[in-house]
Amino acid sequence: MTKNMKILLLLEQLRDFLRSKSYAACIIPQNDPHMSEYVADYYKIREFFSGFNGSAGTLVVGLDFAILWTDGRYFLQAESQLEGSGIELYKSGVENVPTLEEYLERKVGRNGMVVANSNVISANDWEKMSEKFNISHDDEWENIWENRPRLKKSKIWSLDWAENECPFLEKIDKIRKLMSAENVDYYLVSTLDEFSWLFNLRGNDIDYTPVVRGFAIIGLSNVMIFVDPESHIELNGVDIYPYNNVFEVLTSLNGRIWLDKERVNALLYNVCIDHFDVLMQESPIIVMKTVKSDKELAGFRRANINDGVVWVRLMMYVEESLQKGWNITELSVSEKMSKLKAEHEDFVCESFESIVAYGSNAAIVHYAATEDTNKEIFTKGFLLIDSGTHYKYGTTDITRTLVCGDLMTEEKVRFTQVLKGMIAVSVAQFEVGTTGAEIDELARQFLKKDGCDYRHGTGHGIGTVMCVHEDGVKFSPKFVKPIVAGSVCSDEPGYYKEGEYGIRIENVLVCEQITDKKLFFWPLTLVPIDLEAIELTLLTEVEKKWINNYHKNIKLILKDYLSDDEFLWLENKYYEI
């Protein structure tokens, strides 16, 4: 039986369940109870029912329809993975494509009952859907998934350097001051990155994301956390309960509680509104963890030195392999990258599944090579590599597009336009209060002049040995919050020509203060940019100077970490333009 034949049968099983309960449709996101972007295998229920494994997207199955909504990062991937499944792709954000709420409002109306597991849908999204159609909680349909993976047994460890710099009790004191100012008795910590950051803990509950699965209730005089009972952790001044006891404890309390509706699931939210006076306000931890400390920034710099060395060695390997005619593939390059990283004594894990995409595969923004899609790499075109690492003290996220051989004029032009956009962000000096949307536009300007664009944000925040995608800062058209000093964000414009090639260049930047009113970015990434791909006639003198200074800085910093042969290669390969 083919994979998508199996999907067709699963959808019919789900429809049988819907008929038995008189439901009109079932909503299936790929979330966990903490609204995580990346989830444990146990929560990949949308992937189970659809075959689509992207990090963003929601499946809706009705009696006579099945539709998946996802964003521009995943259009090509979803089209491929949904083929033959009976599931229609709706491209979120594209003109004339209805939202999930709009579609179901028209399809089932107020009288048709829609079902979902409210434990994996945010309170905010649940409320929006409730305004449009009749939705109720039911998770019985999930029993269709036989042999469902079990949740990992938590392995929790303390981030000792973070605890020494800012003990968790100091962080809690800061939150309590904010709670007192808002006249609340409790604050509910629901997201895994907030929980892990607050208590200076890390874990292995989710692949690529070393966070701890847990909730916390911060009271004015007590702290309660809810974790895997087999984790065996001890924290001074903290009452520790089994993970599932959070509902029971919440029902035993009363007073006023602070919730962030974007970050708490609907099931928990409904418990809270039944037992508390609720303050619905953005989490105070977002800004606290977005602004990195001096120790955190030092860790980011150290991590990027480590990865700079890894990338030099990988690029040398790719170049030598192509020159000598050795057989290399997307998967073999990915394996080589993983091996080089793991050799470092401070390596924790990769921060996401590496993207190694050759030729047309690079046009799929979040491509992941498999045995079925694995391409051999030849002396022609581009190889796109996007990879990141968690070390004990910092996190990286780097993309480079490497020249494998002859390029078309168009490829060089698009590469240069992407590079110019990346540099425009890097050299920007901007007023305090400038938003992520305004920074985003800087990166797109050169492609847009040629009628081109890309369907993803230009940058995302990066957590400290935590979530590589942190939500406190972004460069995107919809992020209208100001960029703040001390934040760390990626800068990654791209261009993707379906069926032919893809380009992305990504540095990680730290936002720093020039004056009381002016900010600028400084690159943390220490990986050279392929000069062979640049159409030099399109660069300004300022841009050329930036590239030359960037490469000079890389050589200066990495010299003590590379062998003589490696440094000689770097010196010769990345000359002054």
C-alpha positions in Angstrom: 0.0 0.0 0.0 1.4 3.4 -1.0 1.6 6.1 1.7 -1.2 8.2 0.2 -3.4 5.2 -0.2 -3.0 4.8 3.5 -4.0 8.5 4.0 -7.1 8.0 1.9 -8.1 5.1 4.2 -7.4 7.0 7.4 -9.5 9.9 6.2 -12.4 7.5 5.6 -12.0 6.2 9.2 -12.1 9.7 10.5 -15.2 10.4 8.4 -16.9 7.3 9.9 -16.2 8.7 13.4 -17.6 12.1 12.4 -20.8 10.5 11.1 -21.1 8.5 14.3 -21.1 11.7 16.4 -22.9 13.9 14.0 -19.9 16.1 13.5 -19.6 18.1 10.3 -15.8 18.5 10.3 -12.6 18.0 12.4 -9.8 20.5 12.8 -6.3 19.0 13.1 -3.4 21.4 13.8 0.1 20.1 14.5 0.5 21.6 18.0 1.2 20.4 21.4 -0.4 21.7 24.6 2.3 24.4 24.8 1.8 25.9 21.3 5.2 24.8 20.2 6.4 25.3 16.6 8.2 21.9 16.6 6.6 19.1 18.5 7.3 15.6 19.8 6.4 12.7 17.5 3.4 12.0 19.8 1.8 15.2 18.7 2.4 14.9 14.9 -1.2 14.0 14.3 -1.7 16.3 11.3 1.2 14.6 9.7 -0.3 11.2 10.5 -3.6 12.1 8.8 -2.1 14.0 5.8 1.5 13.0 5.2 2.5 16.6 5.2 5.4 17.2 7.7 6.0 20.9 7.6 6.1 22.8 10.8 3.1 25.1 10.0 -0.3 24.0 8.7 -3.7 22.9 9.7 -5.8 20.1 8.2 -9.6 20.2 8.2 -11.5 17.0 7.3 -15.2 17.1 6.6 -17.7 14.5 5.3 -17.0 15.5 1.7 -13.8 17.5 1.8 -10.3 17.5 3.2 -8.2 20.7 3.0 -4.8 21.7 4.3 -3.9 25.3 5.0 -0.2 26.3 5.1 2.0 29.3 4.3 4.4 30.2 1.5 7.4 28.4 3.0 5.7 25.1 2.4 3.6 25.5 -0.8 5.9 23.3 -3.0 6.5 20.7 -0.3 2.8 20.4 0.5 1.9 20.0 -3.2 4.3 17.1 -3.4 3.4 15.4 -0.1 -0.4 15.7 -0.6 -0.4 14.4 -4.1 -2.9 11.5 -4.4 -4.1 11.9 -0.8 -7.4 13.4 -1.6 -6.4 16.5 0.4 -6.7 19.9 -1.3 -4.0 22.6 -0.6 -5.2 26.1 0.3 -2.3 28.6 0.2 -2.6 30.9 3.2 -2.0 34.6 2.4 -2.7 34.2 -1.4 -5.4 36.4 -2.8 -8.9 34.9 -3.0 -7.9 32.0 -0.8 -10.3 31.8 2.2 -9.0 31.4 5.7 -9.9 28.3 7.6 -12.5 30.3 9.6 -14.0 31.8 6.5 -14.3 28.5 4.8 -15.9 26.6 7.7 -18.3 29.5 8.4 -19.6 29.2 4.8 -19.4 25.4 4.7 -21.0 24.4 8.0 -22.4 27.6 9.5 -23.5 28.0 13.1 -25.6 24.8 13.1 -22.9 22.4 12.0 -20.8 21.0 14.8 -17.0 21.2 14.3 -14.8 19.1 16.6 -11.2 19.6 17.7 -8.8 18.8 20.5 -8.8 22.0 22.5 -5.6 20.9 24.3 -3.6 21.7 21.2 -5.3 24.9 20.0 -4.5 28.3 21.4 -7.2 30.1 23.4 -7.0 32.9 21.0 -7.5 30.7 17.9 -10.3 28.8 19.6 -12.1 32.1 20.4 -11.8 33.3 16.8 -13.3 30.0 15.5 -16.1 30.1 18.1 -17.2 33.4 16.7 -17.6 31.9 13.2 -19.0 28.4 13.8 -20.0 25.9 16.4 -16.8 24.2 17.7 -16.5 21.7 20.6 -13.8 19.7 22.3 -13.4 16.0 21.6 -10.1 14.0 21.3 -11.7 10.5 20.9 -11.0 10.6 17.2 -7.2 10.5 17.9 -7.6 6.9 18.9 -7.6 6.1 15.1 -3.8 6.5 15.4 -2.8 3.0 16.4 0.8 2.4 17.7 1.1 6.1 18.4 4.7 7.1 19.5 5.1 7.6 23.2 6.4 10.7 24.7 10.1 10.7 25.7 11.1 10.2 29.3 12.4 13.7 30.1 16.1 14.1 30.7 16.3 17.5 32.4 19.6 19.3 33.0 20.5 22.7 34.5 22.0 25.4 32.3 24.5 26.1 35.1 26.1 29.2 33.6 22.7 30.8 33.1 21.7 30.0 36.7 24.9 31.5 38.0 24.4 34.7 36.0 20.7 35.1 36.8 19.2 32.6 39.2 15.7 31.6 38.4 14.5 33.0 41.7 15.7 36.5 40.6 13.7 36.1 37.3 10.6 35.1 39.4 11.0 38.2 41.6 11.0 40.3 38.4 7.8 38.6 37.3 6.2 39.1 40.7 6.8 42.8 40.6 5.0 43.0 37.3 2.2 40.8 38.7 1.8 43.2 41.7 1.6 46.1 39.4 -1.2 44.4 37.5 -2.9 43.3 40.7 -2.8 39.6 39.9 -2.2 36.6 42.2 -0.9 34.1 39.7 0.9 34.0 36.3 0.6 30.8 34.2 3.7 29.8 32.3 2.6 27.6 29.4 5.1 27.7 26.5 8.2 25.4 26.8 10.7 28.1 25.9 9.4 30.4 28.6 9.4 27.5 31.1 12.9 26.5 30.2 14.3 30.0 30.2 12.7 31.0 33.5 14.1 28.0 35.5 17.4 27.8 33.6 16.6 24.2 32.6 17.0 22.3 29.4 15.8 18.9 28.2 15.4 16.4 25.4 11.6 16.3 25.0 11.6 17.6 21.4 14.1 16.8 18.7 16.4 19.8 17.9 14.8 21.9 20.6 16.4 21.3 24.1 13.4 22.5 26.1 11.6 20.9 29.1 8.0 19.8 28.8 6.3 21.5 31.7 3.9 24.2 33.1 4.5 26.6 35.9 2.1 28.6 38.1 3.9 31.6 39.6 2.1 32.9 42.8 3.0 36.0 44.8 4.3 33.7 47.6 4.8 30.3 46.0 5.9 28.6 42.8 4.5 25.4 41.4 5.8 23.4 38.4 4.4 20.4 36.5 6.8 18.1 34.9 7.4 14.4 34.1 7.3 12.7 37.5 10.3 10.6 36.5 12.5 13.7 35.8 13.7 13.8 39.4 14.5 17.5 39.5 14.7 19.6 42.6 14.5 23.4 42.8 14.7 25.3 46.0 11.5 27.0 46.9 9.5 25.3 44.2 6.6 22.8 44.7 6.9 20.0 42.0 3.9 18.1 40.7 3.3 15.5 38.0 2.8 17.1 34.6 -0.9 16.2 34.3 -1.8 17.6 37.7 -1.9 21.2 36.3 -5.7 21.1 35.7 -6.4 19.7 39.2 -4.2 22.4 40.9 -5.7 25.2 38.9 -9.2 24.2 40.0 -8.1 24.4 43.6 -6.9 28.0 43.4 -8.8 31.3 43.1 -8.1 34.9 42.7 -6.8 36.8 39.6 -4.5 35.1 37.0 -2.5 36.5 34.1 -2.8 34.6 30.8 -1.4 35.1 27.3 -4.2 33.9 25.0 -1.7 33.2 22.2 0.4 31.0 24.4 -2.1 29.0 26.5 -4.2 26.2 25.1 -8.0 26.5 25.0 -8.5 23.6 27.4 -6.4 25.3 30.1 -7.9 28.7 29.3 -11.4 27.4 29.9 -10.4 25.9 33.2 -9.0 29.3 34.2 -12.0 31.4 33.2 -14.2 29.1 35.3 -12.1 29.6 38.5 -10.3 33.0 38.2 -10.7 36.6 37.3 -8.5 36.6 34.2 -6.1 39.3 33.0 -5.5 38.6 29.3 -2.2 40.2 28.4 1.0 39.4 26.5 3.5 37.4 28.4 6.1 39.5 30.3 8.7 36.8 29.6 8.8 37.5 25.9 10.8 40.7 26.2 12.8 39.4 29.1 14.2 36.4 27.1 14.4 38.4 23.9 17.0 40.9 25.3 20.1 38.8 25.7 22.6 39.3 28.6 26.3 39.9 28.1 26.9 36.3 29.0 24.4 35.0 26.5 25.9 37.2 23.8 29.3 35.9 24.6 27.9 32.4 24.2 26.4 33.2 20.8 29.8 34.5 19.7 31.5 31.4 20.9 29.0 29.1 19.2 29.4 31.0 15.9 33.2 30.5 16.1 32.6 26.8 16.4 30.2 26.7 13.5 32.5 28.9 11.4 35.2 26.2 11.6 32.6 23.5 10.8 31.5 25.4 7.7 35.0 26.0 6.4 35.7 22.3 6.7 32.4 21.4 5.0 32.9 23.8 2.1 36.4 22.5 1.6 35.0 19.0 1.5 32.3 19.9 -1.0 34.8 21.7 -3.3 37.4 18.9 -3.1 34.7 16.3 -3.8 33.5 18.1 -6.9 37.0 18.8 -8.2 38.0 15.1 -7.8 34.8 13.7 -9.2 33.8 11.9 -6.0 30.2 10.9 -5.6 28.4 13.3 -3.1 24.7 13.7 -2.5 22.5 15.9 -0.4 22.3 13.2 2.2 26.1 12.6 2.3 26.8 16.3 2.7 24.2 16.5 5.5 25.8 13.5 7.2 29.2 15.2 6.9 27.9 18.4 8.4 26.4 16.5 11.4 29.6 14.6 11.9 31.8 17.7 11.9 29.5 19.4 14.5 29.3 16.4 16.8 33.1 16.4 17.1 33.0 19.5 19.3 33.1 18.8 23.0 30.4 21.4 23.7 27.9 20.1 21.0 24.4 19.5 22.4 22.4 18.8 19.2 21.5 20.4 15.9 19.0 23.2 16.2 16.8 21.9 13.3 17.0 19.3 10.6 19.7 20.5 8.2 18.5 21.6 4.7 20.9 20.4 2.0 19.3 21.1 -1.3 20.8 20.9 -4.8 19.4 22.4 -7.9 15.6 22.3 -8.1 15.2 20.9 -4.6 16.5 24.3 -3.2 13.3 25.9 -4.5 11.5 24.1 -1.7 12.1 26.5 1.2 12.1 23.9 4.0 13.3 20.9 2.0 14.5 17.8 3.8 16.3 15.2 1.7 15.0 11.6 1.8 16.2 8.5 0.1 13.5 9.1 -2.5 14.4 12.8 -3.2 18.2 12.6 -2.6 20.1 14.3 -5.5 23.6 13.7 -6.6 25.6 17.0 -6.7 27.4 17.9 -9.9 29.7 20.6 -11.1 26.8 22.9 -12.1 24.4 25.3 -10.4 23.8 26.0 -6.7 23.9 23.9 -3.5 21.9 25.5 -0.7 22.8 24.5 2.9 20.8 25.7 5.9 22.0 24.4 9.2 22.2 25.3 12.9 23.6 24.0 16.1 23.0 24.1 19.9 26.2 24.3 21.9 26.2 24.4 25.7 26.3 28.2 25.6 24.7 29.3 22.4 22.7 28.6 19.2 23.4 29.1 15.5 21.4 29.3 12.3 23.3 29.7 9.0 22.4 29.5 5.4 24.8 29.6 2.4 24.3 29.1 -1.2 27.4 27.5 -2.7 28.5 27.5 -6.4 29.1 24.0 -7.7 29.9 25.0 -11.2 28.7 27.0 -14.2 25.9 29.5 -13.4 23.4 31.2 -15.7 23.4 35.0 -15.8 20.0 35.0 -14.2 21.3 32.9 -11.2 24.1 35.3 -10.6 21.8 38.3 -10.8 19.3 36.8 -8.3 22.1 35.7 -5.9 23.4 39.3 -6.0 20.0 40.8 -5.3 19.5 38.5 -2.3 23.0 39.4 -1.1 22.3 43.1 -1.5 19.2 42.7 0.6 21.1 40.8 3.3 23.7 43.5 3.4 21.1 46.3 3.5 19.9 45.0 6.8 23.4 44.5 8.1 24.5 48.1 7.4 21.3 49.7 8.5 21.4 52.4 11.2 17.9 53.1 12.3 15.8 55.0 14.9 14.7 53.4 18.2 11.1 52.3 17.5 11.8 50.9 14.0 9.6 47.8 13.5 10.5 44.4 12.1 8.2 45.1 9.1 10.4 48.2 8.2 13.6 46.1 8.4 12.0 43.4 6.4 11.3 45.8 3.5 15.0 46.8 3.4 15.9 43.2 2.5 13.2 42.8 -0.3 13.8 46.0 -2.1 16.3 44.8 -4.8 14.3 41.7 -5.7 11.1 43.8 -5.8 12.6 46.2 -8.3 12.9 43.3 -10.6 9.3 42.0 -9.9 10.5 39.3 -7.6 10.0 38.4 -3.9 10.0 35.5 -1.4 7.2 33.9 0.6 8.8 33.9 4.1 9.9 36.5 6.6 13.4 37.9 6.4 14.3 37.0 10.0 13.3 35.4 13.2 14.6 35.7 16.8 16.9 33.0 18.1 16.7 31.5 21.6 19.7 30.6 23.8 20.2 26.9 23.6 16.4 26.6 23.2 14.1 27.3 20.3 16.0 28.4 17.2 12.8 30.3 16.2 12.1 32.7 19.0 9.0 34.9 18.7 10.1 38.1 20.5 11.6 39.7 17.4 11.1 39.1 13.7 11.8 40.8 10.4 8.5 40.2 8.5 5.7 42.3 6.9 3.4 41.6 9.8 5.7 42.2 12.7 5.0 45.8 13.8 6.7 45.7 17.1 10.0 47.7 17.6 13.4 46.0 17.3 15.1 46.3 20.6 18.8 46.4 21.6 20.2 43.1 22.8 17.9 41.0 20.6 19.4 38.4 18.3 17.7 37.8 14.9 18.5 36.0 11.6 18.8 38.0 8.4 17.9 35.6 5.5 16.4 36.9 2.3 16.0 34.4 -0.5 14.8 33.7 -4.0 13.2 30.5 -5.3 12.5 29.5 -8.9 10.2 26.5 -8.9 11.7 23.5 -10.7 15.1 25.2 -11.2 17.0 26.6 -8.2 16.8 28.3 -4.8 19.0 30.9 -3.1 19.1 32.0 0.5 21.9 33.8 2.4 21.5 33.9 6.2 23.5 35.6 8.9 22.6 36.0 12.6 22.7 39.6 13.9 22.7 41.2 17.3 21.0 44.6 17.6 23.2 47.1 19.4 22.9 50.7 20.5 24.8 53.5 18.8 23.2 56.4 20.7 20.1 56.8 22.8 18.1 57.2 19.6 20.0 55.0 17.1 20.5 51.2 16.7 22.4 49.0 14.3 23.2 45.3 13.7 26.4 43.4 14.1 26.9 40.0 12.4 27.6 37.1 14.7 27.9 34.5 11.9 31.4 33.7 10.7 30.9 31.9 7.4 32.2 33.3 4.1 29.9 34.2 1.2 30.6 32.5 -2.1 32.2 35.2 -4.3 31.8 33.2 -7.5 28.1 33.7 -7.4 28.2 37.6 -7.3 27.6 39.8 -10.3 30.1 42.5 -9.3 28.7 45.1 -11.6 25.5 45.2 -9.4 27.3 46.0 -6.2 28.0 49.5 -4.8 31.3 50.4 -3.3 29.7 50.4 0.1 28.5 46.8 -0.5 31.9 45.7 -1.7 33.6 47.2 1.3 31.1 45.4 3.6 31.9 42.0 2.0 35.7 42.6 2.2 35.5 43.7 5.8 33.2 40.8 6.7 35.6 38.2 5.2 38.6 40.0 6.8 36.9 39.7 10.2 36.2 36.0 9.6 39.8 35.3 8.8 41.0 37.3 11.8 38.7 35.4 14.3 39.0 31.9 12.8 42.7 31.9 12.2 43.5 30.4 15.6 41.0 27.6 15.2 41.9 26.4 11.7 44.8 24.3 10.6 47.4 25.9 8.3 45.9 24.2 5.2 42.4 25.3 6.2 43.4 28.9 6.7 45.4 29.0 3.5 42.2 27.7 1.6 40.2 30.5 3.3 42.8 33.1 2.4 43.0 32.1 -1.2 39.3 31.5 -1.8 37.9 34.7 -0.2 40.0 37.4 -1.7 39.3 41.1 -1.7 36.9 42.2 -4.4 
